[in-house]
Amino acid sequence: MTVNSDDQTVEPVPSPVAAWSAVAVLSGLYMFSFVDRQILVLLIEPIKHDLGLSDTGVSLLTGLAFAAVYAVMGVPMGRAADLWSRKRVILLGATLWSLLTMLCGFARDFKEMFVARMGVGLGEAALTPAGYAMVADLFAPEKLARGMSVFVIGGVVGSGVSLILGGLVIDLVERVGVISLPIFGEMRVWQLALLTVGTLSLMMVIPLIFVTEPARKKSAASAELSTRFSAVLGYMASGRSFFVCYVLGMSVVSLYFYGSSAWFPTYFIRVHEWSAGTIGMTLGAISVPCLLTGGLTAGWCSDWLGRRGVSAPSIRILVTVVLLSLPLPLAIIAVASIEAKFVLLGISYLLFGAIIVMAPVAIQLASPVQIRAQVSAIYLLVANMISIGCGPTVIAVITDYGFADELRVGASIAIVGTICFALGAVLLNRSIHGFRQTQTALRVAAVDVGLPASANVEVQRA
């Protein structure tokens, strides 16, 4: 239905079947993007051996090589999504990252692997900002939060599925052993694993072709805010009391999660002598239900708090969850029992599920609809450069140069986690006041966020 008023026009939204089908496809792509970017963490030891790398060298492949391009190119990808077809942006990106994941399997040295991982980052940069903007037009405003949460859940589940699928693939190719391919010659376990997950990811492009891109929501006031990049930066600068603290807070919290995700499998492989396939499937089996439960519970709690008039409920949940997470990194490494370690890891994944689902909510609610993709891309630029780019390397540097003992990787994880959670809680708590100021300004021009002027934008929660 189309609603017209003096200040707003809300375009027809797709049918529920079309909308949820599109979100399911986008969420599936998001899941496989995590599989492709994180499969490398289960392959650290064979890649180190075959390419002759140190922990720091392999951390650059899992972190900086991907993150530098992923973060920087998210900005032009976000602008393309605001100005061009979001579906086509995602199609091109998904095809590229899948092919480059496969190409990683043919790398013969550090330089070739580094370049291929940069290509994976380039392709994946297209999905998140374009996906946020596309989902926002698939649903009526009062249902936007639910749709956005399902899209984000794809990434949550993907981080766990990457471990399960990676473990299964590794076990499979280990049974096959080294094989010889025409032209390419012998292919090792880690090479076959990358080829397999890249092929599976490429297959997810097929259902996306049949998704119909929704019409963009419009309002009479939309033209008043320029979509030029300088104007987007100006808007964020005007709300810097929120954006600076929030983006930095989420960045340091995510630094621990990306860093620990890269090194926890190696910790169990080195210190407790588990195989890569076994630890991958074990961590995946623990993480998927915990991440899913944490994410869905956080969304419900945010809605419940919002209906009761609590301001900035998504950020308050983030602060609470980060504080609850503070003792866990040290506890996981300190306890002697393997069973206790896995219980604490399950709690950690439960809390991380809440964090990853809540993270984009405040950014979306603080952004006018016509520049959401670009604001999201700038947020991702900073957050991903700090978290993905530095997380694995910070832990590796502490291990290599602080302890000079690869068996102390667990201590490095604990140190980074404790610092990141403490700093993140302080920054996120400081962002609440700025968020309230931003919300007040947006209520004055509520049509620019795609809501009736009488709407309370804080009741929308993922």
Rosetta blueprint (number, residue, H / E / L):
1 M L
2 T L
3 V E
4 N E
5 S L
6 D L
7 D L
8 Q L
9 T E
10 V E
11 E L
12 P L
13 V L
14 P L
15 S L
16 P H
17 V H
18 A H
19 A H
20 W H
21 S H
22 A H
23 V H
24 A H
25 V H
26 L H
27 S H
28 G H
29 L H
30 Y H
31 M H
32 F H
33 S H
34 F H
35 V H
36 D H
37 R H
38 Q H
39 I H
40 L H
41 V H
42 L H
43 L H
44 I H
45 E H
46 P H
47 I H
48 K H
49 H H
50 D H
51 L H
52 G L
53 L L
54 S L
55 D H
56 T H
57 G H
58 V H
59 S H
60 L H
61 L H
62 T H
63 G L
64 L H
65 A H
66 F H
67 A H
68 A H
69 V H
70 Y H
71 A H
72 V H
73 M H
74 G H
75 V H
76 P H
77 M H
78 G H
79 R H
80 A H
81 A H
82 D H
83 L H
84 W L
85 S L
86 R H
87 K H
88 R H
89 V H
90 I H
91 L H
92 L H
93 G H
94 A H
95 T H
96 L H
97 W H
98 S H
99 L H
100 L H
101 T H
102 M H
103 L H
104 C H
105 G L
106 F L
107 A L
108 R L
109 D L
110 F H
111 K H
112 E H
113 M H
114 F H
115 V H
116 A H
117 R H
118 M H
119 G H
120 V H
121 G H
122 L H
123 G H
124 E H
125 A L
126 A L
127 L H
128 T H
129 P H
130 A H
131 G H
132 Y H
133 A H
134 M H
135 V H
136 A H
137 D L
138 L L
139 F L
140 A L
141 P H
142 E H
143 K H
144 L H
145 A H
146 R H
147 G H
148 M H
149 S H
150 V H
151 F H
152 V H
153 I H
154 G H
155 G H
156 V H
157 V H
158 G H
159 S H
160 G H
161 V H
162 S H
163 L H
164 I H
165 L H
166 G H
167 G H
168 L H
169 V H
170 I H
171 D H
172 L H
173 V H
174 E H
175 R H
176 V H
177 G L
178 V L
179 I E
180 S E
181 L E
182 P L
183 I L
184 F L
185 G E
186 E E
187 M E
188 R L
189 V H
190 W H
191 Q H
192 L H
193 A H
194 L H
195 L H
196 T H
197 V H
198 G H
199 T H
200 L H
201 S H
202 L H
203 M H
204 M L
205 V H
206 I H
207 P H
208 L H
209 I H
210 F L
211 V L
212 T L
213 E L
214 P L
215 A L
216 R L
217 K L
218 K E
219 S L
220 A L
221 A L
222 S H
223 A H
224 E H
225 L L
226 S L
227 T L
228 R L
229 F H
230 S H
231 A H
232 V H
233 L H
234 G H
235 Y H
236 M H
237 A H
238 S H
239 G L
240 R H
241 S H
242 F H
243 F H
244 V H
245 C H
246 Y H
247 V H
248 L H
249 G H
250 M H
251 S H
252 V H
253 V H
254 S H
255 L H
256 Y H
257 F H
258 Y H
259 G H
260 S H
261 S H
262 A H
263 W H
264 F H
265 P H
266 T H
267 Y H
268 F H
269 I H
270 R H
271 V H
272 H L
273 E L
274 W L
275 S L
276 A H
277 G H
278 T H
279 I H
280 G H
281 M H
282 T H
283 L H
284 G H
285 A H
286 I H
287 S H
288 V H
289 P H
290 C H
291 L H
292 L H
293 T H
294 G H
295 G H
296 L H
297 T H
298 A H
299 G H
300 W H
301 C H
302 S H
303 D H
304 W H
305 L H
306 G H
307 R H
308 R L
309 G L
310 V L
311 S L
312 A L
313 P H
314 S H
315 I H
316 R H
317 I H
318 L H
319 V H
320 T H
321 V H
322 V H
323 L H
324 L H
325 S H
326 L L
327 P L
328 L H
329 P H
330 L H
331 A H
332 I H
333 I H
334 A H
335 V L
336 A L
337 S L
338 I H
339 E H
340 A H
341 K H
342 F H
343 V H
344 L H
345 L H
346 G H
347 I H
348 S H
349 Y H
350 L H
351 L H
352 F H
353 G H
354 A H
355 I H
356 I H
357 V H
358 M H
359 A H
360 P H
361 V H
362 A H
363 I H
364 Q H
365 L H
366 A L
367 S L
368 P L
369 V H
370 Q H
371 I H
372 R H
373 A H
374 Q H
375 V H
376 S H
377 A H
378 I H
379 Y H
380 L H
381 L H
382 V H
383 A H
384 N H
385 M H
386 I H
387 S H
388 I H
389 G H
390 C H
391 G H
392 P H
393 T H
394 V H
395 I H
396 A H
397 V H
398 I H
399 T H
400 D H
401 Y H
402 G H
403 F H
404 A L
405 D L
406 E H
407 L H
408 R H
409 V H
410 G H
411 A H
412 S H
413 I H
414 A H
415 I H
416 V H
417 G H
418 T H
419 I H
420 C H
421 F H
422 A H
423 L H
424 G H
425 A H
426 V H
427 L H
428 L H
429 N H
430 R H
431 S H
432 I H
433 H H
434 G H
435 F H
436 R H
437 Q H
438 T H
439 Q H
440 T H
441 A H
442 L H
443 R H
444 V H
445 A L
446 A H
447 V H
448 D H
449 V H
450 G L
451 L L
452 P L
453 A L
454 S L
455 A L
456 N L
457 V H
458 E H
459 V H
460 Q L
461 R L
462 A L
